[in-house]
Amino acid sequence: MLKSSRLARVVTLTSLGLCCTLIAARSAQAGLGGSPMTTPAGASTSSRVVQGSSIVSRAASAASSSASLSQSASATYTVRETTFGSGTVVHEYVSSAGTVFGIAWQGPQMPDLATLLGSYFPQYVDAVKASRATLGRRGVSAINQDTLVVRSGGHMGAFAGVAWLPQALPAGVSGQDIQ
């Protein structure tokens, strides 16, 4: 009896901690449809403002700040590049309102899609499960929905993917611009 109550207490505390972590992560609004991710320790960032198809300016820094995301009034969007210590590179496409509308990644390690996709991650997981149940295969995943597009694939040492919100793309920007 003592063992089972101790186990119940450990399970309860672990569950509570996990719930608090998930709530804190969601409240940060980082990821697709929210703010750009916070630069993790050991990573570097740079940003460039893109107007149409031309780069307006480029600013590099070891740590990100909201100042690196500032844009001119005529800018279409900002591309924020984060290079992780593992060598994986993530591009976040940020609207003039400061919202991430697209993400691209490439590198030897898969980035944390739960963080990158933010509140869209459950929708992605459900779509992947449905696709695999229907097609019965694993590997490259391609989700093409009205509200979310994700293409992800690769193998150990070489992963790549893109994700975007079709309804949030700025005027003149298409899914092909997310690279």
C-alpha positions as CSV (number, residue, x, y, z in Angstrom):
1,M,0.0,0.0,0.0
2,L,2.8,2.4,0.9
3,K,4.5,1.7,-2.5
4,S,1.3,2.5,-4.5
5,S,0.7,5.8,-2.6
6,R,4.3,6.8,-3.2
7,L,3.9,6.0,-6.9
8,A,0.7,7.9,-7.1
9,R,2.3,10.9,-5.6
10,V,5.2,10.8,-8.0
11,V,2.9,10.4,-11.0
12,T,0.7,13.3,-9.8
13,L,3.7,15.6,-9.3
14,T,5.2,14.6,-12.6
15,S,1.9,15.3,-14.4
16,L,1.5,18.6,-12.6
17,G,5.0,19.7,-13.6
18,L,4.4,18.6,-17.2
19,C,1.1,20.6,-17.4
20,C,2.8,23.7,-16.0
21,T,5.6,23.4,-18.5
22,L,3.1,23.0,-21.4
23,I,1.0,26.0,-20.2
24,A,4.2,28.1,-19.9
25,A,5.3,27.1,-23.3
26,R,1.9,27.9,-24.9
27,S,1.7,31.3,-23.1
28,A,5.1,32.3,-24.7
29,Q,3.3,32.3,-28.1
30,A,6.6,31.3,-29.8
31,G,6.3,29.5,-33.1
32,L,4.2,29.5,-36.1
33,G,1.3,32.0,-35.8
34,G,3.0,33.7,-32.8
35,S,6.3,35.4,-31.9
36,P,9.7,34.3,-33.1
37,M,11.4,31.7,-30.9
38,T,13.7,32.8,-28.2
39,T,17.3,32.1,-29.2
40,P,18.5,29.0,-27.3
41,A,21.9,29.0,-25.5
42,G,24.7,28.2,-27.9
43,A,22.8,29.4,-31.0
44,S,23.3,32.5,-33.1
45,T,20.8,34.6,-35.0
46,S,20.7,37.0,-37.9
47,S,17.9,38.9,-39.6
48,R,17.3,40.4,-43.0
49,V,14.4,42.5,-44.1
50,V,12.9,41.5,-47.4
51,Q,10.7,43.9,-49.5
52,G,9.3,42.0,-52.4
53,S,12.2,40.0,-53.7
54,S,15.0,42.3,-52.6
55,I,16.9,42.4,-49.3
56,V,16.6,45.8,-47.6
57,S,19.1,45.3,-44.7
58,R,20.9,42.7,-42.8
59,A,21.8,42.7,-39.1
60,A,23.6,39.9,-37.2
61,S,23.9,39.3,-33.5
62,A,24.9,36.5,-31.1
63,A,21.7,36.8,-29.2
64,S,18.3,37.9,-30.6
65,S,16.5,40.9,-29.5
66,S,13.3,42.6,-30.6
67,A,15.4,45.3,-32.0
68,S,16.8,42.9,-34.6
69,L,13.3,42.3,-35.8
70,S,12.5,46.0,-36.5
71,Q,11.5,46.7,-40.0
72,S,10.9,49.7,-42.2
73,A,7.3,50.7,-42.9
74,S,7.6,49.5,-46.5
75,A,9.1,46.1,-45.6
76,T,7.2,43.0,-46.6
77,Y,8.7,40.6,-44.0
78,T,11.8,39.7,-42.0
79,V,13.6,36.4,-42.3
80,R,15.2,35.5,-39.0
81,E,17.9,32.8,-39.2
82,T,18.9,30.8,-36.1
83,T,21.9,28.5,-36.3
84,F,21.9,25.9,-33.5
85,G,25.1,24.5,-32.0
86,S,24.2,21.2,-33.8
87,G,24.5,22.9,-37.2
88,T,20.7,22.9,-37.8
89,V,19.5,26.2,-39.3
90,V,16.0,27.5,-38.9
91,H,14.5,30.4,-40.9
92,E,11.5,32.1,-39.4
93,Y,9.5,34.3,-41.7
94,V,8.1,37.2,-39.6
95,S,5.4,39.6,-40.8
96,S,5.6,43.4,-40.2
97,A,3.2,42.8,-37.3
98,G,5.8,40.5,-35.7
99,T,3.9,37.2,-36.3
100,V,5.7,34.1,-37.7
101,F,3.9,33.0,-40.9
102,G,6.5,30.5,-42.2
103,I,9.4,28.4,-41.0
104,A,12.1,26.4,-42.8
105,W,14.7,24.1,-41.4
106,Q,17.7,22.2,-42.6
107,G,20.5,20.3,-40.8
108,P,21.9,17.2,-39.2
109,Q,19.3,17.2,-36.3
110,M,15.6,17.6,-36.5
111,P,14.5,20.8,-34.7
112,D,11.7,20.6,-32.0
113,L,8.6,20.8,-34.2
114,A,6.4,21.3,-31.1
115,T,8.2,24.6,-30.5
116,L,8.5,25.6,-34.1
117,L,4.8,24.9,-35.0
118,G,3.5,26.3,-31.7
119,S,-0.3,26.1,-31.4
120,Y,-0.4,24.4,-34.8
121,F,1.6,21.3,-33.6
122,P,-1.5,19.3,-32.5
123,Q,-3.1,19.9,-35.9
124,Y,0.1,18.7,-37.6
125,V,0.3,15.5,-35.4
126,D,-3.4,14.7,-36.2
127,A,-2.8,15.2,-39.9
128,V,0.3,13.0,-39.9
129,K,-1.5,10.2,-38.0
130,A,-4.4,10.4,-40.5
131,S,-2.1,10.3,-43.4
132,R,-0.1,7.3,-42.1
133,A,-3.3,5.4,-41.2
134,T,-4.6,6.0,-44.8
135,L,-1.3,5.5,-46.7
136,G,0.3,3.0,-44.2
137,R,3.8,4.4,-44.6
138,R,6.4,6.5,-42.8
139,G,9.1,8.9,-43.9
140,V,8.4,12.2,-45.7
141,S,5.3,13.9,-44.4
142,A,3.3,16.4,-46.5
143,I,0.4,18.2,-44.9
144,N,-1.6,20.5,-47.2
145,Q,-4.5,22.0,-45.5
146,D,-6.3,25.4,-45.8
147,T,-4.8,26.6,-42.6
148,L,-1.5,24.8,-42.4
149,V,1.1,23.4,-44.9
150,V,4.0,21.3,-43.6
151,R,6.6,19.3,-45.6
152,S,9.2,17.5,-43.6
153,G,11.6,14.7,-44.3
154,G,15.2,13.5,-44.3
155,H,17.3,10.9,-42.6
156,M,19.8,10.7,-39.8
157,G,22.2,13.6,-40.3
158,A,20.2,15.4,-43.0
159,F,16.7,16.8,-42.2
160,A,14.8,19.5,-44.0
161,G,11.3,20.9,-44.0
162,V,9.1,23.9,-44.4
163,A,5.8,25.0,-42.8
164,W,3.6,28.0,-43.4
165,L,0.2,29.4,-42.8
166,P,-1.5,30.1,-46.2
167,Q,-3.9,32.6,-44.7
168,A,-1.1,34.6,-43.1
169,L,1.2,35.0,-46.1
170,P,1.8,38.7,-46.8
171,A,0.7,40.0,-50.2
172,G,3.1,38.9,-52.9
173,V,4.5,36.1,-50.8
174,S,3.9,32.4,-51.7
175,G,4.7,29.1,-50.2
176,Q,7.7,28.8,-52.6
177,D,9.3,31.8,-50.8
178,I,9.6,29.8,-47.6
179,Q,13.0,28.2,-47.9
